[in-house]
Amino acid sequence: DPATGLYVDRPGSPHSSLHANAVPLAFGLTQGADQAKMLAFIKEKRLSCGVYIASYVIEACFRAGAPELGYALLTNDDKNSWKEMIRMGATTCLEVWSPDQKGNMSWCHPWATSPVYLIAEHVLGLTPGTPGWKTVNFAPPTIGELPAMTLTVPHPLGSMTVSYDPVSGYELTVPEGVVVEIVAPEGVSVRSNGKLLS
């Protein structure tokens, strides 16, 4: 829709949904649309969607250069949130945000675990550089007020650990022989296997 800069739900429709904008934005398909307006739309709508589509909404924010919005949605305290699952007594990820949304929901739904990859890839910036993690890309975004955290990821040669501390910055440890390509946020300290790199 040229007037709004948003995608509509189907040709000829006057309606623009969160889904119709988050999914193309997550895949970089924004030709003809206004990326800033799409992000503003996501900020307004938040996670007014099911658990499945939430990963695309959040990933869209990170991929479109709005990591703070992505992180805010990932950690939000609304009814549509992973925190709501915890409030409901869940010990694994649910099929829906809460039991009142679906009477016969599953209390253990693997595709609802998208925070696992969202934190690894988009909050801490750890992705494979080549197949089999023979090389590793490490490009954490700048997220204000990110709390201290540590993540350990399995690797064919052992394991990789990323730690973040607001004072000391990032520390990445990888198995011997693994090449790391680092793109550090400006002004942020990054160490890899004990050596200061930025």
N, C-alpha and C positions, 0 to 999 in steps of 0.2 A: 504494500500500500504506500504509494509515494507520499501521501499526506502524513502518515505516521512514521515511515521509515521501518516498519515492522513487516514480517511475513504474515500473511493471512492463512487460515486453516486449510483452505482449498481455493482453487480458482473461482473467482466470483463471490467468495464469502467476504462479508464486512468484518468478520471477527478474527482477532489475533490472539492465539492462546500462548501460554507459557511454553508448551511442548513444541509448537510450530516455530518458535524462535530459539529456544535453548538447543535443540538438536542440531540445526544447521550451524549455529554459532560454535558449538563444540567441535564440529568438523571443519570450521573455517569457510563455510559456504555462505558468505555474506554479500556477494555481488548484487548490487541493486538495493540492498537494505542499508540501514544506518547502524553500525556496530555500537555506537555510544547509546543510541536509543534502545537497542536490544538489551544492553546491560542495565540501563535505567528501568526497563520493563521487568527484568529479572529481579532487580533490587526491590521493586514495588510488589511483585507477586510472591517473592521468597520461594519457599518450597510448597506452594499450593498445588501439589501433585502427589502421585504415589511414590513409594520408595524406589521403584525401578527407575523412573525417569529422573529422580533426584540426582543421580550420579552424572547424568548429562547436563543438568542445570549447573551443578557445581563445577564440572570440568569445563563448561563453556566459559565460566568466569575466569578460571586460571588461564585457559588458552587465549582468551581475548585481552589479556593484560590487566585483569582486575583480581589479583590474588587475595587482596584483603576481603573483597566481597565473597569470593569462593570460600575462604576460611571462615568467615562469619556465618555463612549458610551451613557449612559442614559442622560447626560447633554450636549452632543456634539452640535456644531453649524453648522454641515454640512447640505447639502440639504436634506439628509435622516435623519431627526431629528424631535423631537416634537417642537423644536424652529422654524423649517421651517413652521409648522402648524400655529404657532402664527404669523409669518411674513405674512402668507397668509390671516390673519384676522380671523382665527378660534377662536371660544369661547368654543368649545368642541373638542374632538379628531376626526380627519378625518379618512376615510377609507384607504387613501394612504397618502404619505408624502406631496404631493401638487397636485392641480387640473390638472396640465399638465401631470400627470401620468395616469389619468383615467377621461375621460370627464363626465361620469355619476356617479361620486363618491358620497358617503354619507358624509355630513358635521357633522354627529353625529353618530359615530360608536363605541359602547361600548367596543368591544374587543381591540380597540386601546388605551384603558386607562391603559395599563399595568404599567406605572410609578406609579400608585397608590399602587399596591401591591409590586412593586420592591422597592420603597422607604420605605414602612412600614417594609417589611420583611428583605430586604437585605442591605439597607443603614442604617436604624435605628435599625435593628435586633430584631423586635418584632414579635413573632409567638406564636400560642396557644401551651401550654404544654399538655393540655388534652382537649377533646371535650367540647365545650361551653365556652372556655377560663376560666375554673375553676382554672387552673394554667397557668402561662404565662412564656414563655422563652424569655429572653432578652439577646441577644448576638450580639451587634453591631460590625461590622468589623473595622479594622483600615484603614481609608481613609485619606491620607494627604490632607491638605487644605480644608477639609470639612467645608462649611460655617455654621453659626448659623442657626438652623431650629427648628420648633416645629410641631408636628403632633398629632392630637387628633383622637382616634379610638373609635367607639361605642363598648360598652360592655354590656352584659345582666344585669349587676348590676349598670350601669351608663356609664362612659367613662374612657379611659386610655389616658394619655398624655405623649409623649416622647419629651423632649427638648434637644438640643445639643448646646453647646457653646464652641468654640475652647479653651477658657481659663478655664472655670469651668467644662467642661465635660458634662456628660449625667445626666438628671433628669427624672425619670420615676415615674408617679403617677398612681396608680390603685385603684379601689374601695376596700373598707374595706373587708377583708376576702379572697381576691385573693392572692394566693401564687405565688411568683416570683422566678424563677430560673435564676440567673445572671451569665453570663460568660463575664467578662469585658476585653477589650483589655488591654494589659500590659501598665502600667503607665497612664491609663485614669481613671479619677474620675467618679464614678457612685453613684448617690443618688436615693433611692426609697422611696417614700412617706416621703421625707424630711430627711431620715437617710443616712449618708455616708456609703456605702457598700464596696467601693474599692478606 
